[in-house]
Amino acid sequence: MLVTQGLIPAAGMGTRLGPFTHAIPKELLPVGEKAVIEHVVEAMQLAGIEEIVVVVSPHKHGISDYLGSGRRFGVNLTYVVQDEPLGLANAVLSGEHVIDGSFAVVLGDNFFHPKSFLGDLISYHIAKRADATLGVADVEDVTRHGIITVQGDRIKDIIEKPMPEKAPSSLGSIGIYVFEPDLFDAIRRTKPGYNGEYQLTDSIKVLIELGKNVIYKKIDGVHIDVGTPKDLVWANNWHFRYCGCE
């Protein structure tokens, strides 16, 4: 169960970050001295991941221009195009043909510190012999996350972005996962949801319904979904204050 492959979904439109994202992809917005997606690539490399698939939309050429082959990060990058904006699960499925074993997924517009978060999650996944492992945290705004119901270290259910009064807990998925290839079959079984998109949350529910070992691990440290101008400012303020950068 060695995890040497990773997948970074980076095909989203970033509408909440307009007008910035009218000019550049949201994943290339800076946190500190680097684009936010570069922090994700570095975390994968630190976790021992050598092969990374970056899923982009047809018009997001700037990401490959910025990251290149991956050589300067010590990894090999492969770019896959999600032809239509059909949701996160569909973006992950777009990379199936270049994934051949256990793999990690980290959203390309999320900032984490310390970068050891992914290696810790992978070690936990392997130790528990899991089929899927979600990184979670106590979240303030449940309407921005998949919220889980748990029994021990297993996930019994997950609800995508519930209203506060319907949230079963405050434990929310924060965009980092480790999966076995069975996920791809679960995605193919997934029905389209809101706006006709295929939600990764619903695919995880399929794994649960199939009796797979779907577990979670609380992630320590800082997690910021750089999805709004306010979040972008917060990530940069935190980075410059605590990462030794001025």
MIVEX-845252 format. One record per residue (C-alpha): x, y, z; residue number from 1. Coordinates in steps of 0.25 Angstrom, whole numbers, plus 2048, in hexadecimal, padded with zeros to 3 digits. Example, Ala and Ser with C-alpha at 12.3 -4.5 7.8 and 13.67 -1.06 7.14 Angstrom:
+-----+-----+-----+------+
:  c1 :  c2 :  c3 : resi :
+-----+-----+-----+------+
: 831 : 7EE : 81F :    1 :
: 837 : 7FC : 81D :    2 :
+-----+-----+-----+------+
END
This chain:
+-----+-----+-----+------+
:  c1 :  c2 :  c3 : resi :
+-----+-----+-----+------+
: 800 : 800 : 800 :    1 :
: 80B : 80A : 7FD :    2 :
: 806 : 817 : 7F9 :    3 :
: 80F : 81D : 7EE :    4 :
: 804 : 824 : 7E5 :    5 :
: 7FC : 830 : 7E8 :    6 :
: 7F1 : 838 : 7E1 :    7 :
: 7EF : 847 : 7E2 :    8 :
: 7E1 : 84C : 7DD :    9 :
: 7E3 : 85A : 7D7 :   10 :
: 7D8 : 85B : 7CD :   11 :
: 7CE : 864 : 7D5 :   12 :
: 7CA : 871 : 7D0 :   13 :
: 7CD : 879 : 7DD :   14 :
: 7C1 : 882 : 7DB :   15 :
: 7C1 : 887 : 7EA :   16 :
: 7CF : 88D : 7E7 :   17 :
: 7CB : 895 : 7DC :   18 :
: 7D0 : 89E : 7D6 :   19 :
: 7DD : 898 : 7D9 :   20 :
: 7DA : 88B : 7D3 :   21 :
: 7D6 : 892 : 7C6 :   22 :
: 7E4 : 894 : 7C3 :   23 :
: 7EB : 888 : 7CA :   24 :
: 7E7 : 87A : 7CF :   25 :
: 7E4 : 87B : 7DE :   26 :
: 7EE : 870 : 7E1 :   27 :
: 7F9 : 87A : 7DC :   28 :
: 7F5 : 885 : 7E6 :   29 :
: 801 : 887 : 7F0 :   30 :
: 802 : 883 : 7FE :   31 :
: 80F : 889 : 803 :   32 :
: 819 : 888 : 7F8 :   33 :
: 813 : 87C : 7F0 :   34 :
: 806 : 879 : 7E9 :   35 :
: 7FC : 871 : 7F2 :   36 :
: 7FD : 864 : 7E9 :   37 :
: 80D : 864 : 7EB :   38 :
: 80B : 862 : 7FA :   39 :
: 802 : 856 : 7F7 :   40 :
: 80D : 850 : 7ED :   41 :
: 817 : 852 : 7F8 :   42 :
: 80F : 84B : 802 :   43 :
: 80D : 83F : 7F9 :   44 :
: 81C : 83F : 7F6 :   45 :
: 81F : 83F : 805 :   46 :
: 815 : 833 : 807 :   47 :
: 81D : 82B : 7FD :   48 :
: 814 : 82D : 7F1 :   49 :
: 81C : 82D : 7E4 :   50 :
: 811 : 82D : 7DA :   51 :
: 806 : 837 : 7DA :   52 :
: 7FA : 839 : 7D1 :   53 :
: 7F5 : 847 : 7D0 :   54 :
: 7E7 : 848 : 7CA :   55 :
: 7E4 : 855 : 7C3 :   56 :
: 7D9 : 85B : 7BB :   57 :
: 7DB : 85E : 7AC :   58 :
: 7DF : 86D : 7AE :   59 :
: 7E8 : 86C : 7BA :   60 :
: 7F5 : 86B : 7B3 :   61 :
: 7FC : 874 : 7BD :   62 :
: 7FD : 869 : 7C7 :   63 :
: 806 : 860 : 7BE :   64 :
: 80E : 86D : 7BA :   65 :
: 810 : 86F : 7C9 :   66 :
: 813 : 861 : 7CE :   67 :
: 81A : 85C : 7C1 :   68 :
: 81E : 84D : 7C2 :   69 :
: 81F : 84D : 7D1 :   70 :
: 82F : 84B : 7D0 :   71 :
: 832 : 857 : 7D9 :   72 :
: 829 : 851 : 7E4 :   73 :
: 82F : 843 : 7E3 :   74 :
: 822 : 83D : 7DD :   75 :
: 81C : 839 : 7CF :   76 :
: 810 : 841 : 7CB :   77 :
: 805 : 83C : 7C1 :   78 :
: 7FA : 845 : 7BD :   79 :
: 7EC : 840 : 7BA :   80 :
: 7E1 : 848 : 7B5 :   81 :
: 7D3 : 847 : 7BA :   82 :
: 7CB : 84B : 7AE :   83 :
: 7BE : 850 : 7B5 :   84 :
: 7BC : 855 : 7C3 :   85 :
: 7B4 : 849 : 7C8 :   86 :
: 7B9 : 84A : 7D7 :   87 :
: 7C4 : 845 : 7DF :   88 :
: 7C2 : 836 : 7DE :   89 :
: 7C2 : 837 : 7CF :   90 :
: 7CF : 83F : 7D0 :   91 :
: 7D5 : 834 : 7D8 :   92 :
: 7D0 : 829 : 7CE :   93 :
: 7D7 : 831 : 7C3 :   94 :
: 7E4 : 82C : 7C8 :   95 :
: 7E0 : 81E : 7C9 :   96 :
: 7E8 : 819 : 7BD :   97 :
: 7F6 : 81E : 7C3 :   98 :
: 7F3 : 819 : 7D2 :   99 :
: 7F7 : 80B : 7D4 :  100 :
: 7F6 : 809 : 7E3 :  101 :
: 7F4 : 810 : 7F0 :  102 :
: 7F4 : 81F : 7EF :  103 :
: 7F2 : 82C : 7F6 :  104 :
: 7E9 : 837 : 7F2 :  105 :
: 7EB : 846 : 7F7 :  106 :
: 7E3 : 851 : 7F2 :  107 :
: 7EC : 85B : 7EA :  108 :
: 7E6 : 868 : 7F1 :  109 :
: 7E9 : 864 : 7FF :  110 :
: 7F4 : 869 : 808 :  111 :
: 7F9 : 860 : 814 :  112 :
: 803 : 861 : 81E :  113 :
: 80B : 859 : 822 :  114 :
: 80E : 852 : 815 :  115 :
: 80F : 845 : 81C :  116 :
: 800 : 844 : 81D :  117 :
: 800 : 83B : 810 :  118 :
: 80B : 831 : 815 :  119 :
: 803 : 82F : 822 :  120 :
: 7F6 : 82C : 81B :  121 :
: 7FD : 822 : 812 :  122 :
: 803 : 81B : 81D :  123 :
: 7F6 : 81A : 824 :  124 :
: 7EF : 815 : 818 :  125 :
: 7FA : 80A : 816 :  126 :
: 7F9 : 806 : 825 :  127 :
: 7EA : 805 : 825 :  128 :
: 7EA : 7FD : 817 :  129 :
: 7DF : 807 : 813 :  130 :
: 7D8 : 808 : 806 :  131 :
: 7D6 : 817 : 808 :  132 :
: 7DC : 821 : 812 :  133 :
: 7D7 : 82F : 814 :  134 :
: 7DE : 83A : 81A :  135 :
: 7D4 : 842 : 823 :  136 :
: 7D4 : 84D : 82D :  137 :
: 7CA : 854 : 836 :  138 :
: 7C4 : 85F : 82C :  139 :
: 7BD : 86C : 82F :  140 :
: 7B5 : 86C : 822 :  141 :
: 7AF : 85F : 81F :  142 :
: 7A9 : 864 : 812 :  143 :
: 7B6 : 864 : 80C :  144 :
: 7BA : 855 : 80F :  145 :
: 7B6 : 847 : 80E :  146 :
: 7B1 : 844 : 81D :  147 :
: 7B3 : 836 : 823 :  148 :
: 7AC : 82D : 82C :  149 :
: 7B6 : 824 : 833 :  150 :
: 7B7 : 817 : 83B :  151 :
: 7C4 : 815 : 841 :  152 :
: 7CE : 818 : 836 :  153 :
: 7C4 : 814 : 82B :  154 :
: 7BB : 81D : 823 :  155 :
: 7AD : 819 : 824 :  156 :
: 7A8 : 824 : 81B :  157 :
: 7AC : 831 : 814 :  158 :
: 7A3 : 83D : 810 :  159 :
: 7A8 : 847 : 806 :  160 :
: 7A7 : 856 : 80B :  161 :
: 79A : 854 : 814 :  162 :
: 793 : 860 : 81A :  163 :
: 798 : 862 : 828 :  164 :
: 78B : 85C : 82E :  165 :
: 78C : 84F : 826 :  166 :
: 79B : 84D : 829 :  167 :
: 79E : 840 : 831 :  168 :
: 7AB : 845 : 836 :  169 :
: 7B5 : 850 : 835 :  170 :
: 7BF : 847 : 82F :  171 :
: 7C1 : 84B : 820 :  172 :
: 7CA : 845 : 815 :  173 :
: 7D5 : 84F : 812 :  174 :
: 7D9 : 84B : 804 :  175 :
: 7E3 : 840 : 806 :  176 :
: 7E1 : 831 : 804 :  177 :
: 7E8 : 824 : 802 :  178 :
: 7E1 : 81A : 7F9 :  179 :
: 7E2 : 80C : 7F4 :  180 :
: 7DE : 80A : 7E5 :  181 :
: 7D1 : 805 : 7E9 :  182 :
: 7CD : 814 : 7E9 :  183 :
: 7CC : 815 : 7DA :  184 :
: 7C1 : 80A : 7DA :  185 :
: 7BA : 811 : 7E5 :  186 :
: 7BA : 81E : 7DC :  187 :
: 7B4 : 817 : 7D1 :  188 :
: 7A9 : 812 : 7DA :  189 :
: 7A7 : 821 : 7DE :  190 :
: 79A : 828 : 7DA :  191 :
: 79B : 837 : 7D6 :  192 :
: 797 : 840 : 7E1 :  193 :
: 796 : 850 : 7E2 :  194 :
: 797 : 857 : 7D4 :  195 :
: 799 : 849 : 7CE :  196 :
: 7A7 : 848 : 7D4 :  197 :
: 7AD : 83B : 7DA :  198 :
: 7B1 : 83D : 7E8 :  199 :
: 7BD : 836 : 7EF :  200 :
: 7B5 : 836 : 7FB :  201 :
: 7AA : 82D : 7F4 :  202 :
: 7B5 : 824 : 7EF :  203 :
: 7BA : 822 : 7FD :  204 :
: 7AC : 81F : 802 :  205 :
: 7AC : 814 : 7F7 :  206 :
: 7B9 : 80E : 7FD :  207 :
: 7B2 : 80E : 80B :  208 :
: 7A5 : 807 : 805 :  209 :
: 7AE : 7FD : 7FF :  210 :
: 7B4 : 7F9 : 80D :  211 :
: 7C2 : 7FF : 80A :  212 :
: 7CB : 803 : 815 :  213 :
: 7C9 : 812 : 814 :  214 :
: 7D0 : 81A : 820 :  215 :
: 7D4 : 828 : 824 :  216 :
: 7E0 : 82E : 82B :  217 :
: 7DF : 83C : 832 :  218 :
: 7EA : 845 : 82C :  219 :
: 7F2 : 84E : 835 :  220 :
: 7F7 : 85B : 831 :  221 :
: 7F2 : 866 : 828 :  222 :
: 7E8 : 864 : 81C :  223 :
: 7E3 : 86F : 813 :  224 :
: 7DB : 86D : 807 :  225 :
: 7DF : 878 : 7FF :  226 :
: 7D1 : 87A : 7F8 :  227 :
: 7CE : 888 : 7FB :  228 :
: 7D6 : 895 : 7FB :  229 :
: 7D4 : 895 : 80B :  230 :
: 7DB : 887 : 80B :  231 :
: 7E6 : 88B : 802 :  232 :
: 7E9 : 897 : 80B :  233 :
: 7E8 : 88E : 817 :  234 :
: 7F2 : 884 : 811 :  235 :
: 7FC : 88E : 80E :  236 :
: 7FB : 895 : 81B :  237 :
: 7FD : 888 : 822 :  238 :
: 808 : 884 : 819 :  239 :
: 810 : 891 : 81B :  240 :
: 80E : 891 : 82A :  241 :
: 811 : 883 : 82E :  242 :
: 81A : 87D : 822 :  243 :
: 826 : 886 : 825 :  244 :
: 823 : 88E : 818 :  245 :
: 823 : 89D : 818 :  246 :
+-----+-----+-----+------+
END
